[in-house]
Amino acid sequence: RLDMLQQPLLQRYMAMPHFTALYMSRGAEIVGEAAFTGAGDAARLIGLYVTPNFRKLGLAKTLIAAGMRMLSEHGVQRFEADIIRRNIPQCRLAQSCKATFLRTACLYPGIDLD
């Protein structure tokens, strides 16, 4: 959820020229949200959340596509996002968006509890 971003970090992102926040709602209930930030010809997806009852309906992909379309109109040509390779739904979403995996970073080694 985007409200999980710490205030100083969010303020830094909001100061960048390409900061964009989108949401989807059903009535008064927000069911999905996405945020991008960046400058020049590049933007980064910094947050994406869809409530559990609305997952697997294409909302995440719709939010990403809408953000990319809006930012493309402002000169953004390159989009980036950090994906957790061990998170299969994230990887599938990235693949469905025709993402190219550029690098692998390991912040913490994975632990399998099988």
PyMOL CGO cylinders between C-alpha atoms (Angstrom):
from pymol import cmd
from pymol.cgo import CYLINDER

trace = [
    CYLINDER, 0.00, 0.00, 0.00, 1.20, 3.46, -0.81, 0.3, 1, 1, 1, 1, 1, 1,
    CYLINDER, 1.20, 3.46, -0.81, 0.53, 4.70, 2.71, 0.3, 1, 1, 1, 1, 1, 1,
    CYLINDER, 0.53, 4.70, 2.71, 3.42, 2.45, 3.76, 0.3, 1, 1, 1, 1, 1, 1,
    CYLINDER, 3.42, 2.45, 3.76, 5.95, 4.85, 2.18, 0.3, 1, 1, 1, 1, 1, 1,
    CYLINDER, 5.95, 4.85, 2.18, 7.71, 6.91, 4.81, 0.3, 1, 1, 1, 1, 1, 1,
    CYLINDER, 7.71, 6.91, 4.81, 6.92, 10.61, 4.66, 0.3, 1, 1, 1, 1, 1, 1,
    CYLINDER, 6.92, 10.61, 4.66, 10.45, 11.93, 3.82, 0.3, 1, 1, 1, 1, 1, 1,
    CYLINDER, 10.45, 11.93, 3.82, 10.80, 9.43, 0.98, 0.3, 1, 1, 1, 1, 1, 1,
    CYLINDER, 10.80, 9.43, 0.98, 7.33, 10.19, -0.36, 0.3, 1, 1, 1, 1, 1, 1,
    CYLINDER, 7.33, 10.19, -0.36, 8.05, 13.93, -0.25, 0.3, 1, 1, 1, 1, 1, 1,
    CYLINDER, 8.05, 13.93, -0.25, 11.26, 13.39, -2.21, 0.3, 1, 1, 1, 1, 1, 1,
    CYLINDER, 11.26, 13.39, -2.21, 9.36, 11.37, -4.83, 0.3, 1, 1, 1, 1, 1, 1,
    CYLINDER, 9.36, 11.37, -4.83, 6.60, 13.98, -5.01, 0.3, 1, 1, 1, 1, 1, 1,
    CYLINDER, 6.60, 13.98, -5.01, 9.18, 16.71, -5.75, 0.3, 1, 1, 1, 1, 1, 1,
    CYLINDER, 9.18, 16.71, -5.75, 10.26, 14.93, -8.94, 0.3, 1, 1, 1, 1, 1, 1,
    CYLINDER, 10.26, 14.93, -8.94, 8.73, 16.14, -12.22, 0.3, 1, 1, 1, 1, 1, 1,
    CYLINDER, 8.73, 16.14, -12.22, 7.06, 12.86, -13.16, 0.3, 1, 1, 1, 1, 1, 1,
    CYLINDER, 7.06, 12.86, -13.16, 5.37, 12.04, -9.85, 0.3, 1, 1, 1, 1, 1, 1,
    CYLINDER, 5.37, 12.04, -9.85, 2.00, 10.48, -10.68, 0.3, 1, 1, 1, 1, 1, 1,
    CYLINDER, 2.00, 10.48, -10.68, -0.42, 8.71, -8.34, 0.3, 1, 1, 1, 1, 1, 1,
    CYLINDER, -0.42, 8.71, -8.34, -3.46, 6.82, -9.60, 0.3, 1, 1, 1, 1, 1, 1,
    CYLINDER, -3.46, 6.82, -9.60, -6.23, 4.91, -7.91, 0.3, 1, 1, 1, 1, 1, 1,
    CYLINDER, -6.23, 4.91, -7.91, -9.24, 2.80, -8.81, 0.3, 1, 1, 1, 1, 1, 1,
    CYLINDER, -9.24, 2.80, -8.81, -12.35, 2.71, -6.70, 0.3, 1, 1, 1, 1, 1, 1,
    CYLINDER, -12.35, 2.71, -6.70, -15.59, 0.85, -6.41, 0.3, 1, 1, 1, 1, 1, 1,
    CYLINDER, -15.59, 0.85, -6.41, -17.96, 3.37, -4.96, 0.3, 1, 1, 1, 1, 1, 1,
    CYLINDER, -17.96, 3.37, -4.96, -16.19, 5.01, -2.03, 0.3, 1, 1, 1, 1, 1, 1,
    CYLINDER, -16.19, 5.01, -2.03, -13.77, 2.09, -1.58, 0.3, 1, 1, 1, 1, 1, 1,
    CYLINDER, -13.77, 2.09, -1.58, -10.28, 2.41, -3.08, 0.3, 1, 1, 1, 1, 1, 1,
    CYLINDER, -10.28, 2.41, -3.08, -9.46, -1.01, -4.52, 0.3, 1, 1, 1, 1, 1, 1,
    CYLINDER, -9.46, -1.01, -4.52, -6.17, -0.29, -6.29, 0.3, 1, 1, 1, 1, 1, 1,
    CYLINDER, -6.17, -0.29, -6.29, -3.43, 2.29, -6.38, 0.3, 1, 1, 1, 1, 1, 1,
    CYLINDER, -3.43, 2.29, -6.38, -0.18, 2.93, -8.20, 0.3, 1, 1, 1, 1, 1, 1,
    CYLINDER, -0.18, 2.93, -8.20, 2.51, 5.59, -8.04, 0.3, 1, 1, 1, 1, 1, 1,
    CYLINDER, 2.51, 5.59, -8.04, 5.31, 6.53, -10.41, 0.3, 1, 1, 1, 1, 1, 1,
    CYLINDER, 5.31, 6.53, -10.41, 8.11, 9.05, -10.10, 0.3, 1, 1, 1, 1, 1, 1,
    CYLINDER, 8.11, 9.05, -10.10, 11.04, 10.14, -12.20, 0.3, 1, 1, 1, 1, 1, 1,
    CYLINDER, 11.04, 10.14, -12.20, 12.63, 12.83, -14.32, 0.3, 1, 1, 1, 1, 1, 1,
    CYLINDER, 12.63, 12.83, -14.32, 13.72, 13.32, -17.90, 0.3, 1, 1, 1, 1, 1, 1,
    CYLINDER, 13.72, 13.32, -17.90, 12.86, 10.36, -20.11, 0.3, 1, 1, 1, 1, 1, 1,
    CYLINDER, 12.86, 10.36, -20.11, 12.68, 7.84, -17.23, 0.3, 1, 1, 1, 1, 1, 1,
    CYLINDER, 12.68, 7.84, -17.23, 10.10, 6.92, -14.63, 0.3, 1, 1, 1, 1, 1, 1,
    CYLINDER, 10.10, 6.92, -14.63, 9.94, 4.27, -11.94, 0.3, 1, 1, 1, 1, 1, 1,
    CYLINDER, 9.94, 4.27, -11.94, 6.94, 2.45, -10.53, 0.3, 1, 1, 1, 1, 1, 1,
    CYLINDER, 6.94, 2.45, -10.53, 7.36, 3.03, -6.79, 0.3, 1, 1, 1, 1, 1, 1,
    CYLINDER, 7.36, 3.03, -6.79, 4.16, 1.53, -5.49, 0.3, 1, 1, 1, 1, 1, 1,
    CYLINDER, 4.16, 1.53, -5.49, 1.39, -0.78, -6.59, 0.3, 1, 1, 1, 1, 1, 1,
    CYLINDER, 1.39, -0.78, -6.59, -1.38, -2.27, -4.50, 0.3, 1, 1, 1, 1, 1, 1,
    CYLINDER, -1.38, -2.27, -4.50, -4.68, -3.99, -5.25, 0.3, 1, 1, 1, 1, 1, 1,
    CYLINDER, -4.68, -3.99, -5.25, -6.90, -5.14, -2.40, 0.3, 1, 1, 1, 1, 1, 1,
    CYLINDER, -6.90, -5.14, -2.40, -7.12, -8.93, -2.08, 0.3, 1, 1, 1, 1, 1, 1,
    CYLINDER, -7.12, -8.93, -2.08, -10.78, -9.17, -3.17, 0.3, 1, 1, 1, 1, 1, 1,
    CYLINDER, -10.78, -9.17, -3.17, -9.97, -7.42, -6.47, 0.3, 1, 1, 1, 1, 1, 1,
    CYLINDER, -9.97, -7.42, -6.47, -6.79, -9.25, -7.46, 0.3, 1, 1, 1, 1, 1, 1,
    CYLINDER, -6.79, -9.25, -7.46, -6.54, -11.35, -10.63, 0.3, 1, 1, 1, 1, 1, 1,
    CYLINDER, -6.54, -11.35, -10.63, -8.98, -9.07, -12.44, 0.3, 1, 1, 1, 1, 1, 1,
    CYLINDER, -8.98, -9.07, -12.44, -6.36, -7.10, -14.38, 0.3, 1, 1, 1, 1, 1, 1,
    CYLINDER, -6.36, -7.10, -14.38, -6.53, -3.99, -12.19, 0.3, 1, 1, 1, 1, 1, 1,
    CYLINDER, -6.53, -3.99, -12.19, -2.77, -3.86, -11.55, 0.3, 1, 1, 1, 1, 1, 1,
    CYLINDER, -2.77, -3.86, -11.55, -1.99, -4.08, -15.24, 0.3, 1, 1, 1, 1, 1, 1,
    CYLINDER, -1.99, -4.08, -15.24, -4.63, -1.43, -15.98, 0.3, 1, 1, 1, 1, 1, 1,
    CYLINDER, -4.63, -1.43, -15.98, -3.12, 0.94, -13.40, 0.3, 1, 1, 1, 1, 1, 1,
    CYLINDER, -3.12, 0.94, -13.40, 0.38, 0.38, -14.78, 0.3, 1, 1, 1, 1, 1, 1,
    CYLINDER, 0.38, 0.38, -14.78, -0.77, 0.92, -18.38, 0.3, 1, 1, 1, 1, 1, 1,
    CYLINDER, -0.77, 0.92, -18.38, -2.65, 4.10, -17.45, 0.3, 1, 1, 1, 1, 1, 1,
    CYLINDER, -2.65, 4.10, -17.45, 0.38, 5.51, -15.65, 0.3, 1, 1, 1, 1, 1, 1,
    CYLINDER, 0.38, 5.51, -15.65, 2.70, 4.62, -18.50, 0.3, 1, 1, 1, 1, 1, 1,
    CYLINDER, 2.70, 4.62, -18.50, 0.34, 6.19, -21.04, 0.3, 1, 1, 1, 1, 1, 1,
    CYLINDER, 0.34, 6.19, -21.04, 0.06, 9.42, -19.03, 0.3, 1, 1, 1, 1, 1, 1,
    CYLINDER, 0.06, 9.42, -19.03, 3.81, 9.68, -18.52, 0.3, 1, 1, 1, 1, 1, 1,
    CYLINDER, 3.81, 9.68, -18.52, 4.59, 8.82, -22.15, 0.3, 1, 1, 1, 1, 1, 1,
    CYLINDER, 4.59, 8.82, -22.15, 2.62, 11.93, -23.10, 0.3, 1, 1, 1, 1, 1, 1,
    CYLINDER, 2.62, 11.93, -23.10, 5.15, 13.89, -21.00, 0.3, 1, 1, 1, 1, 1, 1,
    CYLINDER, 5.15, 13.89, -21.00, 8.21, 12.44, -22.74, 0.3, 1, 1, 1, 1, 1, 1,
    CYLINDER, 8.21, 12.44, -22.74, 8.92, 9.37, -20.62, 0.3, 1, 1, 1, 1, 1, 1,
    CYLINDER, 8.92, 9.37, -20.62, 10.38, 6.59, -22.75, 0.3, 1, 1, 1, 1, 1, 1,
    CYLINDER, 10.38, 6.59, -22.75, 11.81, 4.21, -20.15, 0.3, 1, 1, 1, 1, 1, 1,
    CYLINDER, 11.81, 4.21, -20.15, 9.97, 2.69, -17.20, 0.3, 1, 1, 1, 1, 1, 1,
    CYLINDER, 9.97, 2.69, -17.20, 11.51, 0.70, -14.36, 0.3, 1, 1, 1, 1, 1, 1,
    CYLINDER, 11.51, 0.70, -14.36, 10.22, -1.25, -11.39, 0.3, 1, 1, 1, 1, 1, 1,
    CYLINDER, 10.22, -1.25, -11.39, 11.79, -3.47, -8.77, 0.3, 1, 1, 1, 1, 1, 1,
    CYLINDER, 11.79, -3.47, -8.77, 10.38, -6.99, -8.87, 0.3, 1, 1, 1, 1, 1, 1,
    CYLINDER, 10.38, -6.99, -8.87, 10.89, -9.68, -6.27, 0.3, 1, 1, 1, 1, 1, 1,
    CYLINDER, 10.89, -9.68, -6.27, 11.86, -12.69, -8.37, 0.3, 1, 1, 1, 1, 1, 1,
    CYLINDER, 11.86, -12.69, -8.37, 10.57, -15.13, -5.75, 0.3, 1, 1, 1, 1, 1, 1,
    CYLINDER, 10.57, -15.13, -5.75, 7.13, -13.48, -5.93, 0.3, 1, 1, 1, 1, 1, 1,
    CYLINDER, 7.13, -13.48, -5.93, 5.50, -15.39, -8.78, 0.3, 1, 1, 1, 1, 1, 1,
    CYLINDER, 5.50, -15.39, -8.78, 2.50, -13.03, -9.17, 0.3, 1, 1, 1, 1, 1, 1,
    CYLINDER, 2.50, -13.03, -9.17, 4.87, -10.04, -9.49, 0.3, 1, 1, 1, 1, 1, 1,
    CYLINDER, 4.87, -10.04, -9.49, 6.95, -11.84, -12.10, 0.3, 1, 1, 1, 1, 1, 1,
    CYLINDER, 6.95, -11.84, -12.10, 3.86, -12.82, -14.08, 0.3, 1, 1, 1, 1, 1, 1,
    CYLINDER, 3.86, -12.82, -14.08, 2.59, -9.24, -13.98, 0.3, 1, 1, 1, 1, 1, 1,
    CYLINDER, 2.59, -9.24, -13.98, 5.94, -7.95, -15.23, 0.3, 1, 1, 1, 1, 1, 1,
    CYLINDER, 5.94, -7.95, -15.23, 5.98, -10.53, -18.03, 0.3, 1, 1, 1, 1, 1, 1,
    CYLINDER, 5.98, -10.53, -18.03, 2.43, -9.64, -19.05, 0.3, 1, 1, 1, 1, 1, 1,
    CYLINDER, 2.43, -9.64, -19.05, 3.56, -6.01, -19.34, 0.3, 1, 1, 1, 1, 1, 1,
    CYLINDER, 3.56, -6.01, -19.34, 6.36, -7.13, -21.69, 0.3, 1, 1, 1, 1, 1, 1,
    CYLINDER, 6.36, -7.13, -21.69, 9.02, -6.17, -19.15, 0.3, 1, 1, 1, 1, 1, 1,
    CYLINDER, 9.02, -6.17, -19.15, 12.70, -6.83, -19.73, 0.3, 1, 1, 1, 1, 1, 1,
    CYLINDER, 12.70, -6.83, -19.73, 14.58, -8.01, -16.64, 0.3, 1, 1, 1, 1, 1, 1,
    CYLINDER, 14.58, -8.01, -16.64, 17.78, -5.96, -16.44, 0.3, 1, 1, 1, 1, 1, 1,
    CYLINDER, 17.78, -5.96, -16.44, 19.51, -7.11, -13.29, 0.3, 1, 1, 1, 1, 1, 1,
    CYLINDER, 19.51, -7.11, -13.29, 19.09, -9.14, -10.16, 0.3, 1, 1, 1, 1, 1, 1,
    CYLINDER, 19.09, -9.14, -10.16, 19.80, -7.62, -6.78, 0.3, 1, 1, 1, 1, 1, 1,
    CYLINDER, 19.80, -7.62, -6.78, 19.78, -9.69, -3.62, 0.3, 1, 1, 1, 1, 1, 1,
    CYLINDER, 19.78, -9.69, -3.62, 19.01, -7.66, -0.53, 0.3, 1, 1, 1, 1, 1, 1,
    CYLINDER, 19.01, -7.66, -0.53, 18.24, -10.67, 1.65, 0.3, 1, 1, 1, 1, 1, 1,
    CYLINDER, 18.24, -10.67, 1.65, 18.75, -14.32, 0.79, 0.3, 1, 1, 1, 1, 1, 1,
    CYLINDER, 18.75, -14.32, 0.79, 15.52, -16.29, 0.43, 0.3, 1, 1, 1, 1, 1, 1,
    CYLINDER, 15.52, -16.29, 0.43, 14.57, -18.93, 2.91, 0.3, 1, 1, 1, 1, 1, 1,
    CYLINDER, 14.57, -18.93, 2.91, 12.52, -21.92, 1.81, 0.3, 1, 1, 1, 1, 1, 1,
    CYLINDER, 12.52, -21.92, 1.81, 10.58, -23.57, 4.57, 0.3, 1, 1, 1, 1, 1, 1,
    CYLINDER, 10.58, -23.57, 4.57, 9.63, -26.69, 2.60, 0.3, 1, 1, 1, 1, 1, 1,
]
cmd.load_cgo(trace, "trace")
